[in-house]
Amino acid sequence: MNKPERIVSDEVLYEVSEHIATVTLNAPERMNTISGPMLGRLSECLLAADRDPEVRVIILTGTGRAFCAGLDLKAVTSGASSIGESAGVASTDIDLRSTPPTVLHALNKPVICAINGGAAGYGADTAMGCDIRIMAESSKLAFSFCKRGILPESGGTWLLPRLLGWEEAATIIFTGRTLGAKDCVAKGLASEVVPDAELIPRARALATEIASNAPLAVQAAKRMMRMGLNEPFPEHVHHVYLQLLPLMRTKDAREGMLAFVEKRTPKFVGQ
């Protein structure tokens, strides 16, 4: 049992407990819209979780009635914060190519998005960048970019065609539609819908199930899934073999085989 750790900032909360890092967007008064400082802090938390050997799974969620209502356009247009040209202004204090959705794509550890409310625009792209999405009954995904004169700037145009197929993705992006939680599950954008009060317990239960497996194997599997999106099958099989060789020499691989033979639950140490 690893000791809980909690790091608090004004706009992002970070906590580690039982091999699970929980990263929480914490600006409920503005529906967790993303400011420039918030972008940097969120990336820092995600990268810290990925580097921490005690962390095996990451949960990303929000406080209040929204997961993330998009970029903080009020702050941007007032000059109080600058996020980049994709927010609709000619400012580049934050390079969106190095912020959370891009960071999410490169993480080796599994990320579960517990969508507690509305996820719009940048928030929807961020949710799509996670590996698994669980939605509260009251939550929604709003791909409203084209209604604001922009396009999905943080991964949506890459992710949605792969998750949904071209025609369904085109319909959602071009119309700027909002999808309820049940529609998201039906279309394959989320794995399940749960009552609002059960969202975090369900996300932690799934995270605990994943964390009980050999962490090096889980991370290698995620890397290979990511690589497999963009390479032919023969090359992919070769890369999988290269990942498998060092895994077979780990303590966890030996423990997994011994536990199977001895008909007991394995105890993995991440080595």
Buried (B, 14 or more C-beta within 10 A) or exposed (E): EBEEBEBEBEBBBBBBBBBBBBBBBBBEEBBBBBBBBBBBBBBBBBBBBBEBEBBBBBBBBBBBBBBBBBBBBEBBEEEEBBBBBBBBBEBEEBEBEEBBBBBBBEBBBBBBBBBBBBBBBBBBBBBBBBBBBBBBBBBBBBBBBEEBEBEBBBBBBBBBBEBBEEEBBEEBBEEBBBBBBEBBBEBEBBBEBBEBEEBBEBBBEBBBEBBBBBBBBBBBBBBBEBBBEEEEEEEBEEBBEEBEEEBEEBEBBEBBEEBEEEEEEBEBEBE
